[in-house]
Amino acid sequence: MEREGCALVTGASRGIGAASAAALADAGWPVAVNYRSDEDGAKEIAERIDSNGGSAVAVQGDVSDPSAADPLFEEVEERFGTVLVLVNNAGTTGDGLTVQFDDEDWQRLLDTNLSGAFRMTRRALRPMMKARFGRVINMASIVGQKANPGQAGYAASKAGLVGFTKTVASEVARRGVTVNAIAPGLIATELTEDVPDTLLKMVPAQRPGTPEDVAACVRFLASEGASYVTGTILTVDGGMTA
């Protein structure tokens, strides 16, 4: 990686975010490891990257807060320079049938999963366009493309993220900035510990994915080699939606 700049991964204190931060660091990017409340986890990831020869820093910020983007980016820019790779990974879940789902839970999902990604992307775009290089990678979900009863709010937020990804990609493509999304399926993280075995049987690969499986796709989409890939949704689900 020869460009001057860095990567910022939101929600990177564990799981897919942590694996993505490590993969980007391995590709040569200085990485900002964002967290909302798990400071110890984020610092551990940053220290692990440093010990492996990379460069990382843990930065606090709640992406669901409308005022969080500017101070978060300013802290990262002061340390590492322009954010040229943004991974909007921070997210939350919430289950419940539509007739039982309340306004507060609905808004919480949208604020984090969709509005947070919008504000972070908006803040990142101008410096990326000025640099004539940028990579925005949004973490969607197969649930945003395939019905999953009991997750209407989560599905709506992820489907919105897919539409957002495609539209922003078309707006900035000529400036050397790509915008893509990854749609993971069943990935072995803390959020999927209680998934029933019946769901695993629906995966042709007959195993859950790993955070590293997703992170490998993040690394590719952030690379120079992916310069002609934009506005796409890369599904990583072991064939589940095939």
NORBELUR-V615337 format. One record per pair of residues at least 4 apart in sequence whose C-alpha atoms are under 6 Angstrom apart, sorted by the first residue. I is the first residue (numbers start at 1). GAP is how many residues later the second one is. D is the distance in Angstrom with one decimal. If there is no record, write none. Layout:
i=I gap=GAP d=D
i=I gap=GAP d=D
//
This chain:
i=1 gap=27 d=5.2
i=5 gap=76 d=5.1
i=5 gap=77 d=4.7
i=5 gap=78 d=5.7
i=5 gap=79 d=5.8
i=6 gap=23 d=5.5
i=6 gap=24 d=4.9
i=6 gap=25 d=5.9
i=6 gap=77 d=4.9
i=6 gap=78 d=5.7
i=7 gap=24 d=4.8
i=7 gap=76 d=5.5
i=7 gap=78 d=4.4
i=7 gap=79 d=5.8
i=8 gap=23 d=5.8
i=8 gap=24 d=4.7
i=8 gap=78 d=5.0
i=9 gap=24 d=5.7
i=9 gap=25 d=5.9
i=9 gap=78 d=4.7
i=10 gap=24 d=4.7
i=10 gap=78 d=5.5
i=10 gap=79 d=5.2
i=10 gap=80 d=5.0
i=11 gap=6 d=5.7
i=11 gap=23 d=5.5
i=11 gap=24 d=5.1
i=11 gap=78 d=5.6
i=11 gap=79 d=4.0
i=12 gap=5 d=3.8
i=12 gap=6 d=4.5
i=12 gap=21 d=5.4
i=12 gap=22 d=5.5
i=13 gap=5 d=5.4
i=13 gap=22 d=5.9
i=13 gap=28 d=4.9
i=13 gap=29 d=4.1
i=14 gap=4 d=4.7
i=15 gap=174 d=5.7
i=15 gap=196 d=5.8
i=16 gap=4 d=6.0
i=16 gap=195 d=4.5
i=17 gap=72 d=6.0
i=19 gap=192 d=5.8
i=19 gap=193 d=5.6
i=19 gap=196 d=5.6
i=20 gap=195 d=4.4
i=24 gap=5 d=5.6
i=24 gap=195 d=5.7
i=25 gap=4 d=4.8
i=25 gap=5 d=6.0
i=25 gap=29 d=5.6
i=30 gap=25 d=4.9
i=30 gap=26 d=5.7
i=31 gap=25 d=4.7
i=32 gap=24 d=5.6
i=32 gap=25 d=5.1
i=32 gap=26 d=5.9
i=33 gap=24 d=5.9
i=33 gap=25 d=4.6
i=33 gap=26 d=5.9
i=34 gap=24 d=5.8
i=34 gap=25 d=4.8
i=34 gap=26 d=5.6
i=35 gap=25 d=5.1
i=36 gap=24 d=5.7
i=36 gap=25 d=5.2
i=36 gap=26 d=4.8
i=42 gap=16 d=5.5
i=43 gap=15 d=5.4
i=46 gap=10 d=4.9
i=46 gap=11 d=5.4
i=49 gap=5 d=5.2
i=50 gap=4 d=4.7
i=50 gap=5 d=5.1
i=61 gap=7 d=6.0
i=63 gap=5 d=6.0
i=63 gap=53 d=4.8
i=64 gap=47 d=5.0
i=64 gap=48 d=4.5
i=64 gap=52 d=5.0
i=69 gap=51 d=5.7
i=73 gap=4 d=5.9
i=76 gap=4 d=5.9
i=77 gap=4 d=4.1
i=77 gap=5 d=5.4
i=84 gap=44 d=5.8
i=84 gap=50 d=4.8
i=85 gap=49 d=5.9
i=85 gap=50 d=4.7
i=85 gap=51 d=5.9
i=86 gap=50 d=4.8
i=87 gap=49 d=6.0
i=87 gap=50 d=4.7
i=87 gap=51 d=5.9
i=88 gap=29 d=5.6
i=88 gap=50 d=4.8
i=89 gap=50 d=5.1
i=91 gap=21 d=5.7
i=91 gap=22 d=4.9
i=95 gap=55 d=5.5
i=95 gap=56 d=5.1
i=96 gap=5 d=5.7
i=96 gap=54 d=4.7
i=97 gap=53 d=4.5
i=106 gap=47 d=5.6
i=107 gap=4 d=5.9
i=109 gap=4 d=5.8
i=110 gap=4 d=5.1
i=110 gap=47 d=5.4
i=111 gap=4 d=4.8
i=111 gap=5 d=5.9
i=112 gap=4 d=4.9
i=113 gap=44 d=5.9
i=114 gap=43 d=5.6
i=114 gap=47 d=5.8
i=117 gap=4 d=5.9
i=128 gap=5 d=5.5
i=128 gap=6 d=4.8
i=129 gap=46 d=5.5
i=132 gap=43 d=5.3
i=132 gap=44 d=4.9
i=133 gap=43 d=4.8
i=133 gap=44 d=5.2
i=134 gap=43 d=4.3
i=135 gap=42 d=5.8
i=135 gap=43 d=5.1
i=135 gap=87 d=5.6
i=136 gap=43 d=4.7
i=137 gap=42 d=5.9
i=137 gap=43 d=5.1
i=137 gap=44 d=5.3
i=138 gap=43 d=4.4
i=139 gap=42 d=5.7
i=139 gap=43 d=5.2
i=140 gap=18 d=5.2
i=140 gap=42 d=5.6
i=140 gap=43 d=4.7
i=141 gap=42 d=3.9
i=141 gap=43 d=5.1
i=142 gap=41 d=5.2
i=142 gap=43 d=5.6
i=143 gap=12 d=5.3
i=144 gap=11 d=4.6
i=144 gap=14 d=4.7
i=144 gap=15 d=4.1
i=151 gap=4 d=5.9
i=152 gap=4 d=6.0
i=155 gap=4 d=5.9
i=156 gap=4 d=6.0
i=161 gap=4 d=6.0
i=165 gap=14 d=6.0
i=165 gap=15 d=5.9
i=166 gap=65 d=4.4
i=169 gap=4 d=5.8
i=169 gap=9 d=5.9
i=169 gap=10 d=4.8
i=169 gap=62 d=5.0
i=172 gap=5 d=5.8
i=173 gap=4 d=5.4
i=173 gap=5 d=5.9
i=178 gap=52 d=4.9
i=179 gap=51 d=5.3
i=179 gap=52 d=5.7
i=180 gap=50 d=5.5
i=180 gap=51 d=5.1
i=180 gap=52 d=5.2
i=181 gap=52 d=4.8
i=182 gap=51 d=5.5
i=182 gap=52 d=4.7
i=182 gap=53 d=5.9
i=183 gap=51 d=5.9
i=183 gap=52 d=4.6
i=183 gap=53 d=6.0
i=184 gap=51 d=5.9
i=184 gap=52 d=4.7
i=184 gap=53 d=5.6
i=185 gap=52 d=4.1
i=186 gap=22 d=5.4
i=187 gap=21 d=5.3
i=187 gap=22 d=4.4
i=187 gap=23 d=5.4
i=188 gap=20 d=5.8
i=188 gap=21 d=6.0
i=188 gap=22 d=5.4
i=203 gap=37 d=4.7
i=204 gap=35 d=5.5
i=205 gap=33 d=5.0
i=221 gap=5 d=5.3
//
